[in-house]
Amino acid sequence: MPASAVPAIQVAALSHAFKDHQAVSQLSFSVMPQTIHGFVGPNGAGKTTTLKIICTLLKQTAGDVQVFGRCVRTEAVAVRRMIGFMPDHFSMYRQMTVFEYLDFFAAAYGLPPAQRDQVISDVLTLTDMDGRRGDLVGGLSRGMQQRVSLARVLVHDPDLLLLDEPASGLDPRARIELMEILRELRRLGKTVFISSHILSELAELCDSVTIIDRGQLRFSGPMDTLLQEDEEEPVFVLMLSHPVDDAADRLTALADVTGVDVSEHGGAKELHVRARTGTDTNRLLAAVADLNLPLLSFSRRRRRLNQAFMDLTTEGVRS
């Protein structure tokens, strides 16, 4: 099997119990290399348990987990070389400078002194922390500490990053900047597995997603597949650069169109075009283009991730 075909993470029939509490039950999903994969579920769904098993910090009760084809149970040392784990609650050596902190972990991974300086410079540049290398870790803001923690998991150049709530406690600007860093890591060939409750950002960031609830799989696959509207009649969203009085009437006259709803966002007209079941998207787009409307965008309407999440998970407080 070519290396590119080996999943970054392969989880098969994974189960784990803490005494009489079944945290994870028969969980199966895969994550492909060089993607950003979201891992979501309500509190107590089994996310942290699954993450700890993938990270080799916890041995599963049953099932199999592989990281790039390596078994987390029997090849734990090899797996640890390939992963970087950023937990939700992390401890930092507050009396160290940023450079000393990263140098400590680079040494722990066996990097020689001559290599460590360059590696630390590289990860500080990537996380936009070049100017903070001499600052004490304890004096940094929460957002800056998150960046240092992310830099720490990168010092040994892992292929897979496992991030548990990396945006927790960050202000909106810091979250946006973190998301851009994660996109850059994907461009550099990393696989990012991210557990988060900030669903709106995951919807924009992730290529694929796994949703679990009460330890069981509810969905795993491409984000686009999850967010497709589950409607008998597909709905397409058209944005116009400026109003056209008869746009709705002209669209309604098209053969595949059953109705049009009009709204306005930021001065631009947004038309929701309802089409017949089985309508070919390319054919409809060609027909719309022939109308010579000032078209800014044309896309199939998607449901929001929080809507999909609520549809797939159950009510109630988890223990």
N, C-alpha and C positions, 0 to 999 in steps of 0.2 A: 504494500500500500504506500503510495507516495506520501511524503511528510505533510504536504498541504491538505491531504484528505483525513489526517488524524485529528480528531476533535481536540481542542485545547482542554476541555472538560467533558468527560463522559460519565454520567451518573446512571447506574442501572439497578433498579429494584432496591434502592437504598432504604434501610429502616434503622431506627435507633430509638431505644427506650431508656428512660431514667426511672429505675424501679418499676412502678406500675403506670408511669406516664409515657405514652407513645408519642414521642416528639416528631418523628418522621416515619412515614409508612409507604413502602413500595414506590419511592420517588425515582422517576427516570426522566432525564433530559440531557441535552448535549449543547455545547457552546463551541462554535467554530473559531479558528484562529483569526487574529487581526480584526476582531469585531468588538463592539461595546455591547455587553449583554446585561440587561436589567434583571434583578432578582427581587421580587416584591411579594408582600403578603402582610396580613394583619399582625399585630403584636402577638407573639406566642405561636406563630404559624410554623416555626421550625427553621427559619432562615439562618439564625446564628449557629444553630446546631449543624446545619448543612455546611456552612462556611468553615466551621472548625474541623469538620471531617475532611473537607477538601484540602485544608491547610495542614493536615496530619496532626492536629492538636487533639483530636478525639477519634477513637476507634469505633467504627460503626458496629451495630448489633448484627446486621445482615446486609447483603448487597455488595456491589462493587463500584468503586470510584477510581477513575484514571485521569491523570493529567499528562497530556501529550503522550498517551500510551503507557505511562508508568503508573503502577498500582500504588495508591496512597498508603496502603497497609504494609505491603512487603518491600516497597522501594521508597520509603519515606525520605531518606537522605537525598536521593536524586530529585524527588519532587520538590523538596525545600529549596534546592538550587534554582529551580525554574519559576518559583513563585515569589511575589512580594505581597505581604498581608498587612493591611492598614485597618486595625480594629476600630470599633465605634468609640470606645474609651481607651485612650492610650496614655501611658505615663511617659514623661519627658524629663531628662536630666536638666533641671532648670538653671543650675549653676555653670553649665557648659556654654560656650559660645556655639553658634550654629555650625561653624567649621569643626569644632572639637566633637560635637555630637555626631556629625556625619562621618568624621574620621574614625570615631570609635566603632561604629557599625561596619564601616568599610573594612577595618582591621579584623573584626569578628568574622567577616566573610572570607578572610584570607587574602585580601588584596595587598600587594607589596607597597611600601611607602611611596616609591617612585610613581606608581600608578594611581594611588589614592588622590593626590592633589588634582590631577586632571579629571578624574571621575567626579570628584566633588564640585569642581568648577563647572563641569557639564550639567550636572543635575541642578545646581543652583541657577544656571542660566535658563534651563528648561522651565523651572518653577518660578522664574523672575524674582529670585532672592539674592542676586549677585551682591547687592549693596548691603546685605544683612549678615554676611559671613562672620563678622566680628562681634555681632550683637549677642547678648545673653538670651538663651532660649526663654527664660522666665520673664523677660521683659517684652516679649512679642505679644501681639494681639492674637485672639483665637484664630483668625484667618491666616495669619503668618505662621502660627504653630502648625496648622493643618498643612501648609505648604512644606514646612520642614519635615513633617511626618511623611508626606508623599515623597519628598526627596530621599528620605531614609530608605523607603522600600525600593528605590530605584538604583541604589549604589552598586548592587551586584548584577545589574542589568538583567532582571528577570523577564521571561517571556509572557508571564501571566500575572496581572495585578488583581488582587482580591480586596475590594474596598467596602467596608461596612459603614454605612452612613457617613461618607466623607464630607458631606456638606452640612452636617449637623451643627447648629449654632452659628452658622455663617450669615452675614448680612447679604442682601441681594447682589451687590456688586461682587463680593468675594465668591459667591456661588457661581455667578456667570463666568468669572475668571477661571475658577476651578474647572468648569465644564470645557472651556477652551483648551486648558492643559490636557484634559483627558482626550479630546479630539486629536490634539497633536501627538499624543502617545500612540493612538491608533494609527495615525499616518506614519509613525516610526516603526510600525509592525508589531506593536504590543496588543495583547488581548486584555480587555478590561471587563471584569465581572463586578458589578456594582449593586449593592443592596441599599435601597433608599426609600424613604416615604414621600419624597418630593416628586410626585407623579408627573406633574406638568413638565418638569425638566427632563425626566427620563424619556418621555414621549418624543422629545426633540433630539435627545442625545443618542438613544440606543438603536442598534440595528435589529436586535431581537430581545425577547423578554420571556421570563418564566414567572408564573404566578402560582403560589402555593397557599393553601388554607388548611389549618388544622393538620399539618404534616403531610397533606396529600396534594398531588399535582392538579391544578385547574387549567393551566394553559402553558404551552411552551412552543415558541416559533417566532417567525418574523413579526416585528412591531407593526408593519403595514397590514398584515393579515389580521392581527388582533383588533386594529382600529377601523377596519372596514365596517361601514354601516350594515347591520343585519336587517336589510329591508327588501321587500319583494320588488319594489320599484327603486332603482338606483337614483341618487340625487347628486348632481354635479354643481359645483360652485364656480360661477364666473365673476371676475372682477373687471369693472370698466373704469377707465381713467377719468371719464367725465360722463355726466348723464346723457342718455339718449331717450327721448320721450316715448318712442314706440318700441324700445328694445324688448320689453316683455311680450308684446303682441307679436313681434317678428319671430321670437324664439318659440312661442306657443304654436305658431303655424308650422313648425318643423314636424316631419312625420313621426319621429321617435319621442317627441315631447308631449307629456300629459298635463303639464302645468308649470307655472313660474311664480316664485315668491321673491319680492324685492326688498332689500334693506340697504342701509348706508353705513359705512365705516370710514371715519376719517376723511370724509368728503368724496370717497370713491363708492360707486354703486356696486353692490354685491347681489347677484341674482342666483337663487337656488332653483335649478332646473330639474324637475322630476321627469324621469324617462321611463319608457316601457321596460318591463322585465326582459332581460336578454339583449338589451341595446348594446351595440358595439361602440366602445368609447371612441375609437379612431374615426368611425363613420360620423358620429355625432359631432366630434370636434371639427371635422372637415365641413360639415353643414353649417356649423356656427361661424367658421372662418369665412364662408361664402357670404355671410350677412354683412361683412365689413364693419363690424362693431369695434370700438376702441378697446380691444381686449387686453387686459393686463395679465390675467392668469385664468387657467381652466384646470380644475381638478375634481376628483370624486370626493364627496363629503366624507369625512372620517369622524367617528365618535371619539370622545376624549378618553384618555387612559383612566381617569378616575371613574368614568362611567363604566368602562369595561371591568375595572377592579371591583366596583360595587356589584355588578351583574354576576361575577364569578366567585365572590366570597360570601360568607354567611354572617349573619348578625350575631351579636353576643360578645361578652367579655371573655378573653382567653386567659387561662391560668398559666 
